[in-house]
Amino acid sequence: MVEDHPFTGSSAQNDQIMEKINTYLAFLQTGQMTQQFPEMAGKRVTVRLVCHEEPSGEALLGLLKEARKLFAKHGAIFSVEVIPREMVQGGRP
């Protein structure tokens, strides 16, 4: 999953990220992932939040911590990968 916007700490942005997390989690929980991608059955899954800056703010950091726990409960890894905008082709500093 990708978050292109700077982290503002707004509840609207946190809600949007939570919605993305819930979508990916449901994809795992319901078995849709292995139905759609049978070759993934039995393999370790990693879901990444890719962003251009380190997540910040107490609420967002708490949300990401809980996401890690929930994915781990279902045998998956949840991680955050920061790719600075200037490292992406066409990115602006």
C-alpha positions in Angstrom: 0.0 0.0 0.0 1.2 3.5 -0.8 0.8 6.8 1.1 1.9 9.6 -1.3 1.0 12.5 1.0 3.0 14.0 3.8 1.9 12.8 7.2 -0.2 15.5 8.7 -1.4 13.8 11.9 -5.0 14.4 10.8 -7.7 12.0 11.8 -8.9 11.9 8.2 -5.5 10.7 7.0 -5.2 8.2 9.8 -8.7 6.8 9.0 -7.7 6.5 5.3 -4.6 4.5 6.3 -6.6 2.4 8.7 -9.0 1.6 5.8 -6.2 0.5 3.6 -4.8 -1.7 6.4 -8.3 -3.3 7.0 -8.6 -4.0 3.2 -5.3 -5.8 3.1 -6.1 -7.7 6.3 -9.5 -8.8 5.1 -7.9 -10.0 1.9 -5.7 -12.3 4.0 -8.4 -13.3 6.6 -11.0 -14.3 4.1 -8.7 -16.4 2.0 -9.2 -14.2 -1.0 -5.5 -13.9 -1.4 -4.9 -17.6 -1.9 -8.0 -17.9 -4.0 -6.8 -15.2 -6.3 -3.1 -16.2 -6.1 -3.0 -19.9 -5.4 0.8 -19.9 -5.7 0.9 -17.9 -2.4 -0.6 -20.7 -0.4 1.7 -21.6 2.5 4.1 -18.7 1.8 4.9 -15.9 4.2 3.2 -12.7 3.2 4.7 -9.2 3.8 2.5 -6.2 3.4 4.3 -2.9 3.2 3.2 0.7 3.7 5.4 2.6 1.2 5.8 6.3 1.9 8.1 9.2 1.3 8.8 10.1 4.9 8.9 8.4 8.3 5.4 8.1 9.8 4.9 10.4 12.8 2.3 11.3 15.3 1.2 9.3 18.3 -2.1 8.1 16.8 -0.5 7.0 13.5 2.4 5.2 15.2 -0.1 3.4 17.5 -2.1 2.4 14.5 0.9 1.0 12.7 2.0 -0.9 15.8 -1.5 -2.5 16.1 -1.4 -3.3 12.4 1.9 -5.2 12.9 0.2 -7.3 15.7 -2.9 -8.0 13.6 -0.9 -9.1 10.5 1.4 -11.3 12.7 -1.7 -12.9 14.2 -2.5 -14.1 10.7 1.1 -15.2 9.8 2.0 -12.1 7.9 4.5 -9.3 8.3 3.5 -5.7 8.2 6.3 -3.1 7.6 6.8 0.5 6.7 9.2 1.3 3.8 10.3 4.9 3.4 11.5 5.8 -0.1 12.4 9.5 -0.2 10.6 11.3 -3.0 13.8 12.3 -4.6 14.7 8.6 -5.0 11.7 7.9 -7.1 11.9 8.6 -10.8 10.1 11.9 -11.5 10.0 12.7 -7.8 10.3 16.2 -6.4 12.3 16.9 -3.3 
